[in-house]
Amino acid sequence: MQPIRVVIVDDHPVVRHGLRSMLAEAEEVRVVGEASNVEEALEVIAALRPDVVLLDIRMPGTDGLWLLKRLAEKEPSAKVIILTNYAEEQFLLEAFRSGAYGYFLKNVSREELVNGLQTVHKGNRMLSPELMDLVLRQFAELGRQQTVERFGLSKTELKLLKVLAEGATNREIAERMYWSETTVKRKLSEVFQKLGVSNRAQAVAVAMRHGLI
């Protein structure tokens, strides 16, 4: 099989040299070019037509995410792996929304990077193992938010369910929520109706089952 042709885009010469050295021993991969900024990268990628691009996010001038979107339009055959120091959720989500096939941190091992290049070259998505927890938490929160919207619960009603799950009496709820006991009864009735239940135990059970509390 032909080696995977790779272009490295990073503004730090030391990083580019390190990646070249890391991948030099991998028969499955061949670094065919590199670029230090977005403008240079567009020219290099258009000329060399690599299989995979290793792309940093933060570079002087136009950033890597802009280039990622541009490549998705102009060079769709070049699959992009983001290789960065940034583990923030906002960058991760934006990268995959913009067409990235992979997202790795720069402390990735040679074995993990080569495996990622092979996986992405086949058209599959790949993620650094240490970022998996971040993604799972994001999916869990997204699912929770969708459930909240489906039941039509407000932030106040979610707080009420949490207090209810702690076994608080109506009087204790009133004190903690700064309501009258009459208001507590009315609010509980409204929550029961939204959840499709008839009592406290059922409300707590449904809320826990759907990850609302």
N, C-alpha and C positions, 0 to 999 in steps of 0.2 A: 504493500500500500504506500501511496505517496505521503510524505510527512505533511502535517498541518502547517500551512503557511501563516505566519504571525507577524503583525506589525505592532510595535510598542509605541504608545503615545503618552509621554510623561515629560514634564518640564525639567526634571532633575537628571542630569547626566549620570550621576551615581546610581540612581534607580534603574535607568535603562541598561547600564553596563551590568548591574547585578542580575537583572532579569535575563539578559543575554547569556551570562555565565551559568545561571541556574538551569536554563533550558538547553544549553549546548550539549549536555550529556544525554538528552532525551532523543532517541532516534525517531520518535513519533512526531517531533516538532522541529520546525526550522524557522528561525527569526529571519524574515526577508527584508525588514526595514524598520525605521523608527522615526519619530517626529517629536519636537519639543513644544509645539503649540498647535492650536486648532487649524490655523491657515496652512501650516506645513503638512499637517496630518491629512487634510483634504486632498492635497496634491499627491502625497505619497500613496494613500489608499487608492485613489483613482488610477494611478500609474501601475501599482503592483497587484491590485485586486486580491488582497489576502483572504484567507478563510476566516480568520479570527483577529480581532483587534483588542489588545489589552489597553484599556483607557483609564487614565486618572480623571478624577472629577475636578479638582481645584488646580487651575493653571492660570498664569497671568493673562489678562484680557478676557476673551471669551472662554467660558468653562466647558468642561467635558460633557455636561448634560446637553448643552446646545449642540455640540458635535454629534452626540448620540442620536438626537432627533433628526439631524441633517443626514446622517448616514442611513437611517431607516428609510429615508425618502430617496436618496441618491445612490446609495450602495447597499441595497438590501441583502445582497449575497454575503456581505461581510458581517459576521456575527460578532457582537461586542460583549466583552467581559469587563465590567468595571473593576479596577484594581486600585484601592484607595486606603487611606488611613481613617476614613470617616465611617463610623458604624451607626450614625444617627438614622432613625426611622425615616425622616423626611427624605434623605438622599436615597435610601434603599427603595422606598416606594416610588419615588419619582423616576429612578433609573429603570425599574421594570415597566412602569407606565410608558416610558419613552422608547422602549424596545430592547432593553438590555437582555442578554441571554444568561448572564452570570454576574455575580457580585462577590468579590473576594477582598479581604483585608490584606495589606502588604506584608503581614507576618505569615502569610500562607507558606506551607512547605512545598518543596519541588514536586513531591508525589501528588499532593492535593491540586496543585496548579496544572500539572500535566493531565491528571484525571479530569479536571474541569475543562481544559481545552478539548479533550477528546469527547466529553459529554456534550459540550456546546456545539462542536463541529458536526455532531450527529443530529443537531436540531433540538436538543433538550435543554431545559433550564438547569442552572447550577447555583448553589449558594454555599458560602463558607459555613462550616458546621457551627461555629460560635455565633452566627447570626440567626440560626434556626429558631432559637427561643424568642428572639425579637419578632420574627414573622408569626410564630404561633400565638404570641400574646396579641399581636395586631389582629389576627383572624378571630381570636376569642372576643376581643373588644368589639369588632365589627359585628359578630354574631349577636353579642349582647345588645348592641345598639339597635340592630334590626328587630330583636325581640321586644325591646322597649317601645319602638315605634309601632310594632304590630299590636301590642296591647294598649297603646295610647297612654302610657304612664308618664306622669310628669316627674321632675326631680324630687319634688316634695313627696309624691306618692312612693317613689323608690326609697326615700329616707324612712317613710312610715313603715314600709315592709321590713326594712332592716331592724327598726325598733321593735316591730311586732315579733320578728324572729328571735329576739332576745328574751321574749316572754313577758314583756312589759304589760301591765294592766292599763285600762283606759285612763285611769288617773295618772299613772306614770307617763303614758304617752302625752297626755295633755300638758304635763309639766315640762317635758323635754321638747315638745313642739310648740309650746306657748299658745295652746288652744284651750278652749273650754271642752268639757267632757261631751257636751252635745255635738260640738264640731268634730271631735274624734269619732263618734258614732257615725256621723254623716260621711266623713272621709273614708272610714273603713267600709261602709256600705258601697261607696263609689268604687273603691279598689276591688272589692269582691265582685262587683258587677263586671268590671273590665277584665278580670281574670277568669270569670265564669265559675266562681266558687260561692259557697254559702257560709263559710266560717273561717276562723283564724288559721286553724291547722291546715286546711286545704289551701289557703292563700300562701302560707309559708312554704308548703310542699311544692306548689306550682312555681313559686318564685325561685326556689332552690333548684328545681329541676331544669329551669331555663337559664340559670346562671345570673339571675337578677340581683341576688343577694349572696 
